[in-house]
């Protein structure tokens, strides 16, 4: 009896109604042919729904559709639009991840050069654990009118680069659309700041408008690789001497997915991507998780020295997200042993962005940017090399406060990726990996990326950079300082609880000059320094164990 009543149950009633309606409408049409024109559309609608319901009952991929034919599709529809519903109707100004609605709004406003002020006071709970603030001075200075710049290039660099303290972080052509690359580079040209190419190589879209470039070379060696995927020094030298390329950067790892390689399937390797990346059509384009050109810290330093020489003496450095502390300290020991020093190091944090990454990598792998920057800053002080190596910070940088905080912890400049994406019009739809970006920023679909109008977006990229540095100038002046490089940890505080406030100086204690070389008792560094060895990324204790076994 229960089975016979199933068509009338709430689970199946929609299918039953559609089936009965279809049969009745067909019967009416057969009985009176004159009404056929009136019933043909309802028959198509209810008949189609009936066929859909029957398919739902018979398919085996989705249990919810087998139990709730037709009606369960509403669930999938709501699930599809859930991010948009939450963003447009339910988020508060401080909600929204990875960037809050308030942060996105201020980028949009600055990019459009419209009012970016807020009324009535902060919406943050300033007594909540984790709240941070910058100290102001009772004797503020007039804010600087010149652009904040730093010179990158150590004693071994023949062509130092004067860089803005805010630049475009690494985003490859392929991850971004041609029009997005065009607009970013044109904005960089106009604002005199740098545009990192990402590991996908230097594309014609990067070169079209003549903005300063930082050429990032990843483990795939795109644009400078041999047929079998090894580093090609001749191809590298041929491109690296291009005047538009101001610095060369070796990518060791990326914050959002450190230690994770990538594969662009052969079907997606277009003729254009084949030409730009130097890969064969009809074959998978592989970006390994590791480098073939070196396998030890010493070899890594020698490779960076080769990049500097082949580029004609331009600043050469590397980018990484800090993982095992002893591995970076092994690189430091390699610097001391070889006498080879990079001109710069860019620290990415695990809060950094990516087009696509496994959840576990994004959420739980790698050191956050702030700890990473401060660790590297102190390590370089500890080996007496901080004055010759500049540090860049990359990881969720969007506002002037983000820049100031990173520089207080040891950064010399900051890179922003998603901040500049917002300036291009990104709405944080979280569809970067689907090739269905609604604003044309992260899609290769020409029918979608045509929506991104290059001249207008160029203006917004320039405006965002200009307005953010203006806000930074006001912050610095309010603190009684002349330049962001004057910021120190003492200028920031962190609320550890409702009643406990810590200075950044206490949270991030500094090493003394050459302290690692002389012998440190600092627990953050002591054991890792002893484990580090210039000839291997393995910790010394593990290597000895491996030899014994």
Protein Blocks (a to p, Z undefined) as FASTA:
>chain_A
ZZmmmmmpmklmmmmmmmmmmmmmmmmmmmmmmlmmmmmmmmmmmmmmmmmmmmmmmpmk
bmklmmmghjlmmmmmmmmmmmmmmmmmmpcfkgccfbdfklmmmmmmmmnopafbdehi
afbdfkbghiacddddfbdcdddfbdcdddeddfklcbdcdddfbdcddddehjacfklm
mmmmmmmmmnopacdebjnbpafklmmnopacdddddfkogoiacfkopacfklmmmmmm
pmklmbdcddfbdfklghiacdddfklmcfklmmmnopaehiacdddfbdfkbcbfklmm
mmmmmmmmmnoopacddddddfbfklmmmmmmmmmmnopacfbdcdddfkbccfbdcfkl
mmmgcjdfklmmmmmmmmmmmnopmmmpccddeehiabfklmmmmmmnopabdcdfklmm
mmnopaolopmmnopafnlmmccbfklmmmpcfklmmmmmmmmmmmmmmmmmmmmmmnop
abfklpcfklpccdfbfkbccdfklmmccddehklmnopabfklmmmmmmpcfkbcbdfk
lmmmmmmZZ
